[in-house]
């Protein structure tokens, strides 16, 4: 097993944090000849219907072991409703829109089932990021291992399931971490009066620090899975087949 890299997950809460985040993204330039020069993005949402649900926050990773979460909406326990997250005098939605338009435009985006995330981003921020998609890790895994990480079926392409199956190669104890994260997340949702059923999973009711850490961990996993399977893609001489 590879030696694990310390994890550093941050939550943007102030204008100063946003400036640091922009610098973090900018420190990793876009080299279109490098298949490892990518940004991983994931959204957390009010539900799964991209036509009516909204992004409550999103996470980004550009380096193994790191990740940022940027809230756009936050649950107000007193008002019992979602309210705008404020960075000084700007809402989280305004800040996120600016980052996607000015900082991430043209970057090589990777995501897990990114077709869904791109629709959520377009619905909440009015920005089409799909043209900037470089690779979807579901399709990447499918190209290298047609049946996924199990005996076949869509469930074998879930991010956590892929990461658990490959945890030795990733240098992580993913199963232990994922279980702990799920327990912590569900507990926080319930403590804030939220539902955790399969039919209704109110992730947005989790405390910001817990949700942010959970979200950043997901993009870190996506980033790691991409790097692992892009290496396998090269070994199998499938790079041209996948990208072209």
C-alpha positions, 0 to 999 in steps of 0.5 A: 500500500502506498503511504497515505498523504495527509488530508487537508480539507477546507471550507470557504467561509470568508472573502479571505478564504475565497481569495486563498481558494482562487490562489489554490486553483491558480497554483495548478496551471492548465497544461493541455498536454498533461492528462494529470493536470485536471480539476475535480468538481462535485456538487451537493444539492437539495435533491436529484431533480436538476430541473427544480433542485439547487446547488447548496455547495460544491467542492473542488480538488486540484491536488491529492489530499486536498479539497475546498468546499464552497457553500452557496446555501445553508440551512437556518435552524431558526428559520427552518429554511435554506438561506443564502450563504454570505461572503461579506456582501456577496452571496455564495451563488454570486461568488460561485458564478464568478469562480466558474466564469473567470477561474475555471472556464477552460480548465480540464474538469473531471467528475463522477457522473458529471452529466448530473453535476453539470446540469445542477451547475447550469441550473443554479449558476447559469453556466454550461461547464459540460464543454470543459469536461475532460473525463468522467471517472465512471466512463474511465473505469468502464473503459478499463474494467467494463463490468466495473469493480464488481460482478456487473451492474450500475452499482459497481460504478459508484465512487465509494465502491470503486474507491473501496475496491481500489483502496490498496492502490489508492493508499487509503482505508476508504471503507473505514473513512467512508463509514465514519463520514456517513455516520457523522453526516447522518447524525448531523442531518438528523440532529437538525431535523432532516430526513436520511431515507433513500426517498428523501435525503436532506444532506443540506441540513448537515452542519456546514463543517461536516458537510464541507468535509464530506464534500471535499473528501468526495472530490479528493476521492474522484481525483485519486480514482482518476489518477489511478485509472488514467495510469491503467488507461495508459498501460492498456494503451487505451488513451486515444480510444478514450479521449479521441 
